[in-house]
Amino acid sequence: VMEQYVIKGGNPLVGEVDIAGAKNAALAILSAAIMTDETILIENLPDVRDINVLLEAISEIGAQVERVDKSTVKINGSTIGNLSVDYEFIKKIRASYYLLGALLGKYKHAEVPLPGGCNIGSRPIDQHLKGFRALGAEVDILHGAIVARAENLHGSHIFLDVVSVGATINIMMAASMAAGRTIIENAAREPHVVDVANFLNSMGANIKGAGTDVIRIRGVETLHRTEYSIIPDQIEAGTFMFAAAATGGDVTVRNVIPKHLEATTAKLEEIGCEVEEFDDAVRVRAPHTLHRTHVKTLPYPGYPTDMQPQIAVTLALAEGTSIVTESIFENRFKYADELSRMGANIKVEGNSAIIDGVKKLTGARVSAPDLRAGAALVIAGPGSGKTTVIVNRVYNLIIKHNIKPSSILVITFTKAAAVSMKERFMSLEGSLNVPVTFGTFHAVFFTILRHAYNYSVNSIITRDLQYNFIRDKLISFELEYSDENETVNSILSQISKVKNDCLNIDDYISTACPYETFRIIYKEYGKMLISRDRKSVV
């Protein structure tokens, strides 16, 4: 199914946003959680597809997985009986390869298919295999899968030929339960490497030096239970920071570690943004025209490759000629042609993109080739003067947050809220003379927002991962339910008579609402969905 976002541009992004847990840290930590037979509690998980897929893979090999809520999970690996991970999971997310290090460390045997992931270039796993072999494992590629076995793992001195986050984490996990001492040189220094090391240490591992290029590990026989909270996602935070810059906005990202954002902050200040740091928040303002700059992606603490598309789209709207050089992946400029369709002046030569800034972008139908490129194209949307349609593999990043551009109303339904609404709604059906559907509530609520509450609703986003009555897509109001349900059509026709200057929604609900159904639902849920000042959705 092709996903589409319709974005009406031309307005700055203004508001505050809470940053979720780091996806890259969470994927590794979830894998490491199976390394003990005791129950692990992990909090601050990001609500993204990759997390759900990995949890399914962990459950499939026999571990007990309990989702406490959308950001919290309990995992117990004592019941694992299958050391071979199914290809159906691996092909969806590359980070499933972390199960190699976890299973090899605990059981001395692991079988994981060769990984997939976003097509951003070659990402060989030779350094992973080199590390496993140095620890005493026999590693083969058989029938498209990596098969690693060992009688016993032992410590070793390992020098990585290239800086690799995945290899550093995978070797660190396996070595934490290998006999003796292991030293990893030329190790990756990214914040999520440190987070995984801290998590393993909280389980009883002995890892020192994470965050430097030399990590020292003394293996232990067993690991134990722990409770752990994932660090904030520096890439998600940086994406919103550049969204503020590209639209001339004023955005505060909360629940962040400013130290992790130093490379992003430095570039924002360099191009003319005002950046204000707090203990756990960063505010970005772009009150003036942006300036040119040059940027080259590097391993941490350099400028992150995952932030390269976001700065490129911002520089496309800056004065002067900028150069963006990609030194990590060779196929990360696939979005350049899409930006050109929106009027950007960008030319790719080898591993560099030469960008001549333009005053504004224009609307176009574009396609997102990968996760971070999708985020960049979403940023480009508000920077354009007309509607932009982003199709195909656009990830849920922007829409779950309450940044409120004046031209877009964003409402997010969590699974729990949606289920509660549906159950309450259905319980009313017997006492009413009309069929009760979630669509009835859906259409009526947004129509009242539009007419009675004087909202200018250009587009509406609803989201729920599991339930069909809320589709994972963006829809324009006029198209929803308008030809499918006679009850909804009747409600729409009556509500559309309400004048736009009728701002007291409570009076309207009590006197003019044509069906008791919505009156009840509104009293139950309306106050949770919209605030009185009409500036935020809660």
Residue pairs with C-beta under 8 A, 6 or more apart in sequence:
2 391
2 392
3 391
3 392
3 393
3 394
3 472
3 473
4 389
4 390
4 391
4 394
4 473
4 474
5 378
5 381
5 389
5 390
5 394
5 399
5 461
5 474
6 387
6 388
6 389
6 459
6 474
6 476
7 378
7 381
7 382
7 384
7 387
7 388
7 389
7 390
7 408
7 459
8 381
8 386
8 387
8 407
8 408
8 458
8 459
9 361
9 363
9 381
9 382
9 383
9 384
9 385
9 386
9 387
9 388
9 407
10 382
10 384
10 385
10 386
10 407
11 247
11 382
11 405
11 406
11 407
12 244
12 247
12 248
12 249
12 250
12 286
12 382
12 405
13 240
13 243
13 244
13 247
13 249
13 250
13 251
13 382
13 403
13 405
14 249
14 250
14 251
14 403
14 404
14 405
14 406
15 251
15 252
15 402
15 403
15 404
15 536
16 251
16 252
16 253
16 254
16 402
16 403
17 240
17 251
17 252
17 253
17 254
17 401
17 402
17 403
18 254
18 255
18 401
19 232
19 233
19 236
19 237
19 240
19 253
19 254
19 255
19 256
20 44
20 45
20 46
20 47
20 48
20 71
20 232
20 233
20 236
21 43
21 44
21 45
21 46
21 71
21 229
21 230
21 231
21 232
21 233
22 46
22 191
22 192
22 195
22 230
22 231
22 232
22 233
22 234
22 235
22 236
23 46
23 48
23 50
23 51
23 233
23 235
23 236
24 95
24 165
24 190
24 192
24 233
24 235
25 191
25 192
25 195
25 196
25 230
25 231
26 42
26 45
26 46
26 51
26 230
27 50
27 51
27 54
27 93
27 95
27 98
28 95
28 98
28 169
28 173
28 192
28 196
29 42
29 195
29 196
29 199
29 228
29 230
30 42
30 45
30 51
30 54
30 55
30 58
30 73
30 75
31 54
31 58
31 95
31 96
31 98
31 99
31 101
31 102
31 173
32 98
32 101
32 102
32 173
32 196
32 199
32 200
32 203
33 40
33 42
33 58
33 75
33 77
34 58
34 61
34 63
34 75
34 77
34 80
34 99
34 102
34 103
34 106
35 77
35 102
35 105
35 106
35 173
35 176
35 177
35 200
35 203
35 223
36 77
36 106
36 203
36 222
36 223
36 224
36 225
37 76
37 77
37 78
37 222
38 76
38 78
38 223
38 224
38 225
39 64
39 74
39 75
39 76
39 225
40 74
40 75
40 76
40 203
40 225
40 226
40 227
40 228
41 68
41 72
41 73
41 74
41 226
41 227
41 228
42 72
42 73
42 74
42 75
42 227
42 228
42 229
42 230
43 71
43 72
43 227
43 228
43 229
43 230
44 71
44 72
44 229
44 230
44 231
44 232
45 51
45 70
45 71
45 72
45 73
45 230
46 71
46 230
46 233
46 236
47 70
47 71
47 396
47 400
47 465
48 395
48 396
49 92
49 93
49 395
49 396
50 92
50 93
50 95
52 465
53 89
53 92
53 93
53 96
54 89
54 93
54 95
54 96
55 65
55 67
55 73
56 89
57 85
57 86
57 89
57 90
57 96
57 99
58 65
58 75
58 99
59 65
60 82
60 85
60 86
60 89
61 80
61 81
61 82
61 83
61 84
61 85
61 99
62 79
62 80
62 81
62 82
63 75
63 76
63 77
63 79
63 80
64 74
64 75
64 76
64 77
64 78
64 79
65 73
65 74
65 75
66 73
66 74
66 75
67 73
68 74
69 416
70 414
70 415
70 416
77 106
80 107
83 103
83 107
83 109
83 110
83 111
84 111
84 112
84 145
85 96
85 99
85 111
85 112
85 113
86 113
87 113
87 144
87 145
89 96
90 96
90 97
90 112
90 113
90 114
90 115
90 116
91 113
91 116
92 116
93 115
93 116
93 117
94 115
94 116
94 117
94 118
94 123
95 115
95 117
95 166
96 112
96 115
97 112
97 115
97 125
97 128
97 146
97 166
97 170
98 166
98 169
98 170
98 173
99 110
99 112
100 110
100 112
100 128
100 132
100 146
100 148
100 170
100 174
101 110
101 128
101 132
101 169
101 170
101 171
101 172
101 173
101 174
102 110
102 173
102 174
103 109
103 110
103 112
104 110
104 132
104 137
104 148
104 150
104 153
104 174
105 153
105 173
105 174
105 175
105 176
105 177
105 178
106 177
108 137
108 149
108 150
108 151
108 152
108 153
109 148
109 149
109 150
110 146
110 147
110 148
111 145
111 146
111 147
111 148
112 145
112 146
113 144
113 145
113 146
114 125
114 141
114 144
114 145
114 146
115 123
115 125
117 123
118 370
118 371
118 372
119 331
119 334
119 369
119 370
120 329
120 331
120 332
120 334
120 370
120 372
121 329
121 330
121 331
121 332
122 329
122 330
122 331
123 166
123 329
125 146
125 166
125 167
127 160
127 161
127 162
127 164
127 167
128 164
128 166
128 167
128 170
128 171
129 139
129 146
130 158
130 160
130 161
130 167
131 158
131 160
131 167
131 170
131 171
131 174
131 175
131 184
132 139
132 148
132 170
132 171
132 174
133 139
134 156
134 157
134 158
135 150
135 153
135 154
135 155
135 156
135 158
135 171
135 174
135 175
135 178
135 182
136 150
136 151
136 152
136 153
136 154
136 156
136 178
137 148
137 149
137 150
137 153
137 174
138 148
138 149
138 150
139 146
139 147
139 148
140 146
140 147
141 147
152 178
152 179
153 174
153 175
153 177
153 178
153 179
153 219
154 178
154 179
154 180
155 175
155 178
155 179
155 180
155 181
155 182
155 217
155 218
155 219
156 175
156 178
156 182
156 183
157 182
157 183
157 185
158 171
158 182
158 183
158 184
158 185
159 185
159 186
160 167
160 168
160 184
160 185
160 186
160 187
161 186
162 186
163 186
163 187
163 188
163 213
163 299
164 188
165 188
165 190
165 192
165 193
165 299
167 188
168 184
168 187
168 188
168 193
168 215
169 188
169 192
169 193
169 196
171 182
171 184
172 184
172 193
172 196
172 197
172 200
172 207
172 210
172 215
172 217
173 196
173 200
175 182
175 184
175 217
175 219
176 200
176 205
176 206
176 207
176 217
176 219
176 220
176 223
177 205
177 219
177 220
177 221
177 222
177 223
178 217
178 219
179 219
180 218
180 219
181 216
181 217
181 218
181 219
182 216
182 217
182 218
182 219
183 214
183 215
183 216
183 217
184 214
184 215
184 217
185 213
185 214
186 213
187 193
187 209
187 210
187 212
187 213
187 214
187 215
188 299
188 300
189 211
189 212
189 213
189 299
189 300
189 301
190 299
190 300
191 211
191 231
191 234
191 257
191 260
191 300
192 231
193 210
193 211
194 210
194 211
195 230
195 231
196 210
197 205
197 207
197 210
197 211
197 215
198 210
198 228
199 226
199 228
200 207
200 223
201 207
202 226
202 228
203 223
203 224
203 225
203 226
204 220
204 222
204 223
204 224
205 217
205 220
205 223
206 217
206 218
206 219
206 220
207 215
207 216
207 217
208 215
208 216
208 217
209 215
209 216
231 257
231 260
232 255
232 256
232 257
232 260
234 256
234 257
234 260
234 261
234 264
234 304
235 304
235 306
235 307
235 372
236 397
237 253
237 256
237 261
237 264
237 282
238 261
238 264
238 304
238 307
238 310
239 307
239 310
239 375
239 379
239 397
240 251
240 253
240 401
240 403
241 251
241 253
241 261
241 264
241 265
241 268
241 275
241 282
241 284
242 264
242 268
242 307
242 310
242 311
242 313
242 314
242 379
243 249
243 251
243 310
243 378
243 379
243 382
243 398
243 403
244 250
244 251
244 273
244 284
244 285
244 286
245 268
245 271
245 273
245 284
245 286
245 290
245 314
246 286
246 313
246 314
246 317
246 379
246 380
246 382
246 383
247 286
247 379
247 382
247 383
247 405
248 286
248 287
249 284
249 285
249 286
249 405
250 283
250 284
250 285
250 286
251 283
251 284
251 403
252 281
252 282
252 283
252 284
253 281
253 282
253 283
253 284
254 280
254 281
255 280
255 281
256 280
256 281
256 282
257 280
258 265
258 277
258 278
258 279
258 280
258 281
258 282
261 282
262 301
263 300
263 301
263 302
263 303
263 304
263 307
264 303
264 304
264 307
265 275
265 277
265 282
267 293
267 295
267 303
267 311
268 275
268 284
269 275
270 291
270 293
271 290
271 291
271 292
271 293
271 314
271 315
271 318
272 286
272 288
272 289
272 290
272 291
272 318
273 284
273 285
273 286
273 290
274 284
274 285
274 286
274 287
275 282
275 283
275 284
275 285
276 282
276 283
276 285
289 318
289 319
290 314
290 315
290 317
290 318
290 319
290 357
291 318
291 319
291 320
292 315
292 318
292 319
292 320
292 321
292 322
292 357
293 315
293 318
293 322
294 322
294 323
294 324
294 325
295 303
295 308
295 311
295 322
295 323
295 324
295 325
296 302
296 303
296 324
296 325
296 326
296 327
297 303
297 304
297 305
297 307
297 308
297 325
297 326
297 327
297 328
298 327
298 328
299 328
303 311
305 326
305 327
305 328
305 329
305 332
306 372
307 372
308 324
308 326
308 332
308 372
309 332
309 335
309 372
309 373
309 375
309 376
310 372
310 375
310 376
310 379
311 324
312 324
312 335
312 336
312 339
312 346
312 353
312 355
312 376
313 339
313 344
313 376
313 377
313 379
313 380
313 383
314 379
315 322
315 324
315 355
315 357
316 339
316 344
316 345
316 346
316 355
316 357
316 358
316 361
316 380
317 357
317 358
317 359
317 360
317 361
317 383
318 357
319 357
320 356
320 357
321 354
321 355
321 356
321 357
322 354
322 355
322 357
323 352
323 353
323 354
323 355
324 352
324 353
324 355
325 351
325 352
326 332
326 333
326 351
326 352
326 353
327 351
330 351
332 370
332 373
333 348
333 353
334 369
334 370
334 373
335 368
335 369
335 370
335 373
335 376
335 377
336 344
336 346
336 347
336 348
336 353
338 366
338 367
338 368
338 369
338 373
338 377
339 346
339 361
339 366
339 376
339 377
339 380
340 346
341 364
341 365
341 366
342 361
342 362
342 363
342 364
342 366
342 380
342 384
342 388
343 358
343 360
343 361
343 362
343 364
343 384
344 355
344 358
344 361
344 380
345 355
345 356
345 357
345 358
346 353
346 354
346 355
346 356
347 353
347 354
347 355
348 354
360 383
360 384
360 385
361 380
361 383
361 384
361 385
362 384
362 385
362 386
363 384
363 385
363 386
363 387
363 388
363 389
364 388
364 389
365 388
365 389
365 391
366 377
366 388
366 389
366 390
366 391
367 390
367 391
367 392
367 393
368 374
368 377
368 390
368 391
368 392
368 393
368 394
368 395
369 393
370 393
371 393
371 395
374 390
374 393
374 394
374 395
374 397
375 395
375 397
375 398
377 388
377 390
377 394
378 390
378 394
378 397
378 398
380 388
381 388
381 390
382 405
396 463
396 472
399 410
399 412
399 461
399 463
399 474
400 412
400 463
401 410
402 410
402 412
402 536
402 537
402 538
403 410
404 410
404 535
404 536
404 537
407 456
407 458
408 458
408 459
408 461
409 449
409 455
409 457
409 458
409 459
409 460
409 537
410 461
410 537
411 460
411 461
411 462
411 529
411 537
412 461
412 462
412 463
412 537
413 421
413 462
413 463
413 464
413 470
414 464
415 464
415 465
415 466
415 467
417 525
417 528
418 464
418 467
418 469
418 470
419 467
421 438
421 441
421 521
421 525
422 438
422 467
422 469
424 521
424 524
425 436
425 437
425 438
425 440
425 441
425 517
425 521
426 436
428 436
428 517
428 520
428 521
429 435
429 436
432 515
432 516
432 517
434 440
434 487
434 515
434 517
435 485
435 487
436 517
437 469
437 485
437 487
438 469
438 470
439 469
439 480
439 481
439 484
439 485
439 488
440 485
440 487
440 488
440 491
440 515
440 517
440 518
441 517
441 518
441 521
442 462
442 480
442 481
443 480
443 481
443 485
443 488
443 491
443 492
444 488
444 491
444 495
444 513
444 515
444 518
445 518
445 521
445 522
445 526
445 529
446 457
446 460
446 477
446 480
447 477
447 491
447 492
447 495
447 496
448 495
448 505
448 508
448 509
448 513
448 518
448 522
449 455
449 457
449 530
450 456
450 457
450 477
451 495
451 496
451 498
451 499
451 500
451 502
452 495
452 498
452 502
452 503
452 505
452 508
453 503
453 505
453 530
453 534
454 500
454 501
454 502
454 503
454 534
455 534
457 477
458 476
459 474
459 475
459 476
459 477
460 474
460 475
460 476
460 477
460 480
461 474
461 475
462 470
462 471
462 475
463 470
463 472
464 470
464 472
465 472
481 488
482 488
482 489
482 492
483 489
487 515
490 514
491 514
491 515
491 518
494 512
494 514
495 512
495 513
495 514
498 508
498 512
502 508
505 526
509 518
509 519
509 522
509 523
509 526
510 519
513 519
513 522
528 538
529 537
529 538
530 537
530 538
531 537
531 538
